[in-house]
Amino acid sequence: MYRLYLALRYLVTRPINLLGMFGITLSVWALVVVVSLFSGFLAVIEHHVQEASADISVTNLPAWADWRALATALRDDPNVAATAPRLVHFGLLHEPGKRPKTPPLPGRGALHGGDQPFLFVYGVDPTVEREVSAFASWLTSPAIPPELRVGDPEHPFAATASGRLGVLVGLDRLQREGLARGDPLLLTTGRLPEPGVDPDGTFEQLTLELEVAGAFKTRHGGFDGNIVFLDIDALRTALARPADPATTNGRPNERSEHVQEIAVKLRDTRDLDATAERLQNAVHRALDRGFAIGHGRVETWRQRNSSFLASIEHQQWLLKIVLFVILVVAAFLMLATLSMMVTEKIGDIGILTAMGGTPGGVTTTFLLCGVTVTVLGVLLGIATGILTSVYLEEIRQGVLFLTGVDLFPLDVYNLDRVPCQIDPLWLLEVAGMALGTGVLASALPAWRAAQSDPLVSLRGV
């Protein structure tokens, strides 16, 4: 009993121990707040990426792949609700008479919408695209001004000028370039040589005359800034070689229904990987020509965006390492204060030992001092960290109102409020790390106190 009494007495009579407790509290608070903020941000970004992606995408299709045959094979799966064909091309988008802006403007990457003139061109059928993605809501987003909305959402690629193709451009890019509906654009692209189809294997440059048909807006800036939409039939016709017409005697030939990608909408998305594996087998069977070569690749939305999502998760892990270093620094602060207390109480240690106190009892006394400081610091840190995380948006608005400084600009990341996701498992991990670090930091001064010679200690009394 005397061990606990002495430990509490030493702590109460030495306010400097509050420094150690404050260090532990601050480090635990930072671990809770920063990781909760980053976890919420990652969850929101994943949701935005999922909204801008099909549940499952079939890519890497050969030149002779037929959309109708693949769609039939995919719909045989009971979990497939709808499929839609896509042509995926590339090009440089710029206004007539103006050179493309190269290099990209600094400071903006894919997460912020991108600036590069090189982009991907998606040829889609708006009728079926609405069934597999949020294409309809992208065209009617409240963020799109009335003057930039498509004229007819049912026929979004309608152009006013004859001979031009209607193109849908991301809202941020349109506003950044100062474009409006009806403005002409040029898409500099080309026809890639295809083995077995183009014997010369030459690249042919093309320039397509386009017209801004309207804007689209998702909450994934990297999607909006790097992609434009064209009608799939118009794009297929524009890319068709003269020697390879889209139709032969009024009937589609082998390449008339060719697509580079198929978007798949699922009925139940809880088991994406199992469905993707089944669809992969179905695609292999549909494209099998007896050469034992597996054509086509089936990817879930998470697999297709794995590099982007992994980069954000990697940053989260780096932050955890940095914050753990702060916890270690706090532990060294507590080690210093406890070491000072042992030095100051060297006479008390001699008296305690002379009265029959054991080395184990002395160790326990000073170890309890460190553990008490650590426990109080952990409890205060977790409590204040949870409160701060929950009210981050209110704190941001308060700081913005008082100082004019926006700690977390929401428009940069297409957010409605500062995200927060508190993980109970992470709270337990933080508490465990802090307690373990605190015990280790307390053990060294406690061991030094137990090794003191009673005779030497009593000389200072």
C-alpha angles and dihedrals in degrees: 000000000000090000094063092042093052092044093054092043092053091049096048094047094049111060090181087081086073087074090064092046091048091051092052091045093051095048093047090046091052092048091051098043100041096044092045089050093048093045090052091047091050091049091051093047090049089052091050092049091048091051090053094047136067116248089245130007128201110209141160091056118172121246092256095051111126119216097212095052092047092047091053091050092049095047090056086076109091092221095057112098101175143348132206132191123234135188111209115200138152141226151136115275119206142141120266112270093017127099118234113266105253133202102032118257109270124253099030122099136172091286091060097045101271127244103219116125090219108089145152121265116214117200108202140169103233093206096062096026089069089061096057103035142021090266093135093053091047089061095045099041112148088231092068112093115233093248091058098046120109114264095233118016090201090057102026097166097061111134127197098213117072115240095025128107119229112239130192113217130190113267095236092053092048093051093043092052093042093238128156137191112291095026114137121242135181124222112201108200139130148218113262119219113253122208112248092011104061107042093186093050094213128155113235118202118222134189116202121198110226138179127208105251094177146298134280128202131198128168092246105087094192090060096048095046098049105038137064127184129229132174108272096225092048092049092046091052092047092052096043115111117236090240091052107051121190092243136032118205090341093304126104114254126216094279100042092089096039117138134178095211141020121205115212128200116203130209093217120026097183094097105035097154095056092048091047090053092052092047090049090059091046092052092049091052093047092050097040112126096172098268096107090238117138107224124192131029126235117207134176119229090257094051092049092053095036096119093052094046092043091055090057092046089050090055089051091055091049089053091051090054092050092048091048088056087056088053090052090051089052089051090054089052090054090046090055094049093047091048089053090050092052090051092049093047097048090114092052089051090055093050092046091051093046090053091056102275112154125224087247091055092050091048091050092050095057093035088057089054091057095042092050091051091047095048093049090047092049094048093048092044094051093044095049091040093055092047092048092048094050093049099038093119092051090047090050092051091047093051090045091052095047101039107014090236117129107211093191115022105212098196092062091065100030092247131153095206139351105292123233132180117176113201113201090205090056090051089055091047091051092048091049093048092047094047092047092048091046093050091050091049090049096046097069097055090042091052091048090052092051091051093056116121108240093217093052091045093051092055089073094054 
